[in-house]
Amino acid sequence: MSSENNEVIQIFRDSGALLEGHFVLRSGLHSAHFFQCAQVCQYMDKVTRLAEIMRPMLKDYGATTVVGPAMGGLVIGQEVARQLGLRFLFLEKVDDMLELRRNFKFEPGEKILIIEDVITRGGRVVEAINQCREHGAEPVAVGVIVDRSNGATTFDIPHHSLAQLSFPTYEADKLPPELAAIPTSKPGS
């Protein structure tokens, strides 16, 4: 594990944001580990540090705007945008799908960085990429704090993560007995 990967995990531990139990992830998968990014994002010094680590990975894509999918990408996306000197806007959930709202608009071909907190399968990132394209923008790269797939999740544009981990995930009908014995929780990201 890289020193940055270790630092990111330590930030989550120090914030009480790396939870253990039985969790249903947004992807529908079950896991004994959960990254509660909201716990990290209440400490702006930690958000600033995460963005500082992410910034060098994303600075050379020529982006003019950062997009953060609600809710997970809001705080970290805004801080990445601030540090890079870029415009920031967000996509929000409508009927559990991301949409561009609040009269936000893109210029045709506007280059976009998409910033998310945690991915397992990357569903919200794919929605964000599609929304940007549907509104005429050009997503150029993705930055995430934690990639739970340990690098297995891919997109059709470059992506970077601060920490790659592989905590096991399970389909609801394939739980190991020790996990099935624990009541489920959906704490939200």
Summary of the structure (lengths in Angstrom):
residues: 189
radius of gyration: 16.3
end to end distance: 24.2
largest distance: 52.1
contacts: 614
relative contact order: 0.20
helix: 33%
strand: 30%
